[in-house]
């Protein structure tokens, strides 16, 4: 009996060890039982993944380019002239747009390349948020046209007042006046509200208007005459009309934007379609993971 009591535990442990070794050998010989292989992607799924990566890479490069332009514009004007606040600098829009586009596109690139569900979900959420904001903005523009017109006029008046303070605003004002052949907000005498063009100002620009108001800034030459608008505010209406454009830019710009409404709507629609294509490709990659 003693020998049997000694043999029983020995034999039971021996059987357990043998079964463990057999299980290990089985797992080593047939690993698919414990770790099943993931389903193989079809050629179409591979193609969609590569397209999603390249698609987001393109927008990543565009976002980085926009960001670089904004940063260059800000650094080129450091310190801001006239104590202009950073929040009112037009180049800040390029920086924010570039940052947003770069961050979202980078998430889409890495999500498609690494097949990361987290990054792809972030990309989809950001695209849906941007698309919703664009649609909401378009509806607000349609419902608040009069308020938009008033805001546009306030913006033009601000540009007139800060014409010399910011090179970007100066460039925009000159391009608008030169392209639309206008001067001032409602009338060319609106430039009297600018502290540099006011007739009581001490500088040489007193009682004048920018050269972009002139009807012929070249004056039959090859180099624009930047002094062609000097002293115009001291002339009569008829004499000033022979030198500069007397009509205001507010009504002209409003009419031009109204004529470009179709092109603006088409551009917004194309942007939404591009975002929708990127979202659909991300959904397909997310489904195949």
Secondary structure as a PSIPRED ss2 file (coil, helix, strand):
# PSIPRED VFORMAT (PSIPRED V4.0)

   1 X C   1.000  0.000  0.000
   2 X H   0.000  1.000  0.000
   3 X H   0.000  1.000  0.000
   4 X H   0.000  1.000  0.000
   5 X H   0.000  1.000  0.000
   6 X H   0.000  1.000  0.000
   7 X H   0.000  1.000  0.000
   8 X H   0.000  1.000  0.000
   9 X H   0.000  1.000  0.000
  10 X H   0.000  1.000  0.000
  11 X H   0.000  1.000  0.000
  12 X H   0.000  1.000  0.000
  13 X H   0.000  1.000  0.000
  14 X H   0.000  1.000  0.000
  15 X H   0.000  1.000  0.000
  16 X H   0.000  1.000  0.000
  17 X H   0.000  1.000  0.000
  18 X H   0.000  1.000  0.000
  19 X H   0.000  1.000  0.000
  20 X H   0.000  1.000  0.000
  21 X H   0.000  1.000  0.000
  22 X H   0.000  1.000  0.000
  23 X H   0.000  1.000  0.000
  24 X H   0.000  1.000  0.000
  25 X H   0.000  1.000  0.000
  26 X H   0.000  1.000  0.000
  27 X H   0.000  1.000  0.000
  28 X H   0.000  1.000  0.000
  29 X H   0.000  1.000  0.000
  30 X C   1.000  0.000  0.000
  31 X H   0.000  1.000  0.000
  32 X H   0.000  1.000  0.000
  33 X H   0.000  1.000  0.000
  34 X C   1.000  0.000  0.000
  35 X C   1.000  0.000  0.000
  36 X C   1.000  0.000  0.000
  37 X C   1.000  0.000  0.000
  38 X C   1.000  0.000  0.000
  39 X C   1.000  0.000  0.000
  40 X C   1.000  0.000  0.000
  41 X C   1.000  0.000  0.000
  42 X C   1.000  0.000  0.000
  43 X H   0.000  1.000  0.000
  44 X H   0.000  1.000  0.000
  45 X H   0.000  1.000  0.000
  46 X H   0.000  1.000  0.000
  47 X H   0.000  1.000  0.000
  48 X H   0.000  1.000  0.000
  49 X H   0.000  1.000  0.000
  50 X H   0.000  1.000  0.000
  51 X H   0.000  1.000  0.000
  52 X H   0.000  1.000  0.000
  53 X H   0.000  1.000  0.000
  54 X H   0.000  1.000  0.000
  55 X H   0.000  1.000  0.000
  56 X H   0.000  1.000  0.000
  57 X H   0.000  1.000  0.000
  58 X H   0.000  1.000  0.000
  59 X H   0.000  1.000  0.000
  60 X H   0.000  1.000  0.000
  61 X H   0.000  1.000  0.000
  62 X H   0.000  1.000  0.000
  63 X H   0.000  1.000  0.000
  64 X H   0.000  1.000  0.000
  65 X H   0.000  1.000  0.000
  66 X H   0.000  1.000  0.000
  67 X H   0.000  1.000  0.000
  68 X H   0.000  1.000  0.000
  69 X H   0.000  1.000  0.000
  70 X H   0.000  1.000  0.000
  71 X H   0.000  1.000  0.000
  72 X H   0.000  1.000  0.000
  73 X H   0.000  1.000  0.000
  74 X H   0.000  1.000  0.000
  75 X H   0.000  1.000  0.000
  76 X C   1.000  0.000  0.000
  77 X C   1.000  0.000  0.000
  78 X C   1.000  0.000  0.000
  79 X C   1.000  0.000  0.000
  80 X C   1.000  0.000  0.000
  81 X H   0.000  1.000  0.000
  82 X H   0.000  1.000  0.000
  83 X H   0.000  1.000  0.000
  84 X C   1.000  0.000  0.000
  85 X C   1.000  0.000  0.000
  86 X H   0.000  1.000  0.000
  87 X H   0.000  1.000  0.000
  88 X H   0.000  1.000  0.000
  89 X C   1.000  0.000  0.000
  90 X C   1.000  0.000  0.000
  91 X H   0.000  1.000  0.000
  92 X H   0.000  1.000  0.000
  93 X H   0.000  1.000  0.000
  94 X H   0.000  1.000  0.000
  95 X H   0.000  1.000  0.000
  96 X H   0.000  1.000  0.000
  97 X H   0.000  1.000  0.000
  98 X H   0.000  1.000  0.000
  99 X H   0.000  1.000  0.000
 100 X H   0.000  1.000  0.000
 101 X H   0.000  1.000  0.000
 102 X H   0.000  1.000  0.000
 103 X H   0.000  1.000  0.000
 104 X H   0.000  1.000  0.000
 105 X H   0.000  1.000  0.000
 106 X H   0.000  1.000  0.000
 107 X H   0.000  1.000  0.000
 108 X H   0.000  1.000  0.000
 109 X H   0.000  1.000  0.000
 110 X H   0.000  1.000  0.000
 111 X H   0.000  1.000  0.000
 112 X H   0.000  1.000  0.000
 113 X H   0.000  1.000  0.000
 114 X H   0.000  1.000  0.000
 115 X C   1.000  0.000  0.000
 116 X C   1.000  0.000  0.000
 117 X H   0.000  1.000  0.000
 118 X H   0.000  1.000  0.000
 119 X H   0.000  1.000  0.000
 120 X H   0.000  1.000  0.000
 121 X H   0.000  1.000  0.000
 122 X H   0.000  1.000  0.000
 123 X H   0.000  1.000  0.000
 124 X H   0.000  1.000  0.000
 125 X H   0.000  1.000  0.000
 126 X H   0.000  1.000  0.000
 127 X H   0.000  1.000  0.000
 128 X H   0.000  1.000  0.000
 129 X H   0.000  1.000  0.000
 130 X H   0.000  1.000  0.000
 131 X H   0.000  1.000  0.000
 132 X H   0.000  1.000  0.000
 133 X H   0.000  1.000  0.000
 134 X H   0.000  1.000  0.000
 135 X H   0.000  1.000  0.000
 136 X H   0.000  1.000  0.000
 137 X H   0.000  1.000  0.000
 138 X H   0.000  1.000  0.000
 139 X H   0.000  1.000  0.000
 140 X H   0.000  1.000  0.000
 141 X H   0.000  1.000  0.000
 142 X H   0.000  1.000  0.000
 143 X H   0.000  1.000  0.000
 144 X C   1.000  0.000  0.000
 145 X H   0.000  1.000  0.000
 146 X H   0.000  1.000  0.000
 147 X H   0.000  1.000  0.000
 148 X H   0.000  1.000  0.000
 149 X H   0.000  1.000  0.000
 150 X H   0.000  1.000  0.000
 151 X H   0.000  1.000  0.000
 152 X H   0.000  1.000  0.000
 153 X H   0.000  1.000  0.000
 154 X H   0.000  1.000  0.000
 155 X H   0.000  1.000  0.000
 156 X H   0.000  1.000  0.000
 157 X H   0.000  1.000  0.000
 158 X H   0.000  1.000  0.000
 159 X H   0.000  1.000  0.000
 160 X H   0.000  1.000  0.000
 161 X H   0.000  1.000  0.000
 162 X C   1.000  0.000  0.000
 163 X C   1.000  0.000  0.000
 164 X C   1.000  0.000  0.000
 165 X C   1.000  0.000  0.000
 166 X C   1.000  0.000  0.000
 167 X H   0.000  1.000  0.000
 168 X H   0.000  1.000  0.000
 169 X H   0.000  1.000  0.000
 170 X H   0.000  1.000  0.000
 171 X H   0.000  1.000  0.000
 172 X H   0.000  1.000  0.000
 173 X H   0.000  1.000  0.000
 174 X H   0.000  1.000  0.000
 175 X H   0.000  1.000  0.000
 176 X H   0.000  1.000  0.000
 177 X H   0.000  1.000  0.000
 178 X H   0.000  1.000  0.000
 179 X H   0.000  1.000  0.000
 180 X H   0.000  1.000  0.000
 181 X C   1.000  0.000  0.000
 182 X C   1.000  0.000  0.000
 183 X C   1.000  0.000  0.000
 184 X C   1.000  0.000  0.000
 185 X C   1.000  0.000  0.000
 186 X C   1.000  0.000  0.000
 187 X E   0.000  0.000  1.000
 188 X H   0.000  1.000  0.000
 189 X H   0.000  1.000  0.000
 190 X H   0.000  1.000  0.000
 191 X H   0.000  1.000  0.000
 192 X H   0.000  1.000  0.000
 193 X H   0.000  1.000  0.000
 194 X C   1.000  0.000  0.000
 195 X C   1.000  0.000  0.000
 196 X C   1.000  0.000  0.000
 197 X C   1.000  0.000  0.000
 198 X C   1.000  0.000  0.000
 199 X C   1.000  0.000  0.000
 200 X C   1.000  0.000  0.000
 201 X C   1.000  0.000  0.000
 202 X C   1.000  0.000  0.000
 203 X C   1.000  0.000  0.000
 204 X C   1.000  0.000  0.000
 205 X C   1.000  0.000  0.000
 206 X C   1.000  0.000  0.000
 207 X C   1.000  0.000  0.000
 208 X C   1.000  0.000  0.000
 209 X C   1.000  0.000  0.000
 210 X C   1.000  0.000  0.000
 211 X H   0.000  1.000  0.000
 212 X H   0.000  1.000  0.000
 213 X H   0.000  1.000  0.000
 214 X E   0.000  0.000  1.000
 215 X C   1.000  0.000  0.000
 216 X C   1.000  0.000  0.000
 217 X C   1.000  0.000  0.000
 218 X C   1.000  0.000  0.000
 219 X C   1.000  0.000  0.000
 220 X C   1.000  0.000  0.000
 221 X C   1.000  0.000  0.000
 222 X C   1.000  0.000  0.000
 223 X C   1.000  0.000  0.000
 224 X C   1.000  0.000  0.000
 225 X C   1.000  0.000  0.000
 226 X C   1.000  0.000  0.000
 227 X C   1.000  0.000  0.000
 228 X C   1.000  0.000  0.000
 229 X C   1.000  0.000  0.000
 230 X C   1.000  0.000  0.000
 231 X C   1.000  0.000  0.000
 232 X H   0.000  1.000  0.000
 233 X H   0.000  1.000  0.000
 234 X H   0.000  1.000  0.000
 235 X C   1.000  0.000  0.000
 236 X C   1.000  0.000  0.000
 237 X H   0.000  1.000  0.000
 238 X H   0.000  1.000  0.000
 239 X H   0.000  1.000  0.000
 240 X H   0.000  1.000  0.000
 241 X H   0.000  1.000  0.000
 242 X C   1.000  0.000  0.000
 243 X C   1.000  0.000  0.000
 244 X E   0.000  0.000  1.000
 245 X C   1.000  0.000  0.000
 246 X C   1.000  0.000  0.000
 247 X E   0.000  0.000  1.000
 248 X C   1.000  0.000  0.000
 249 X H   0.000  1.000  0.000
 250 X H   0.000  1.000  0.000
 251 X H   0.000  1.000  0.000
 252 X H   0.000  1.000  0.000
 253 X H   0.000  1.000  0.000
 254 X H   0.000  1.000  0.000
 255 X H   0.000  1.000  0.000
 256 X H   0.000  1.000  0.000
 257 X H   0.000  1.000  0.000
 258 X H   0.000  1.000  0.000
 259 X H   0.000  1.000  0.000
 260 X C   1.000  0.000  0.000
 261 X H   0.000  1.000  0.000
 262 X H   0.000  1.000  0.000
 263 X H   0.000  1.000  0.000
 264 X H   0.000  1.000  0.000
 265 X H   0.000  1.000  0.000
 266 X H   0.000  1.000  0.000
 267 X H   0.000  1.000  0.000
 268 X H   0.000  1.000  0.000
 269 X H   0.000  1.000  0.000
 270 X H   0.000  1.000  0.000
 271 X H   0.000  1.000  0.000
 272 X H   0.000  1.000  0.000
 273 X H   0.000  1.000  0.000
 274 X H   0.000  1.000  0.000
 275 X H   0.000  1.000  0.000
 276 X H   0.000  1.000  0.000
 277 X H   0.000  1.000  0.000
 278 X H   0.000  1.000  0.000
 279 X H   0.000  1.000  0.000
 280 X H   0.000  1.000  0.000
 281 X H   0.000  1.000  0.000
 282 X H   0.000  1.000  0.000
 283 X H   0.000  1.000  0.000
 284 X H   0.000  1.000  0.000
 285 X H   0.000  1.000  0.000
 286 X H   0.000  1.000  0.000
 287 X H   0.000  1.000  0.000
 288 X H   0.000  1.000  0.000
 289 X C   1.000  0.000  0.000
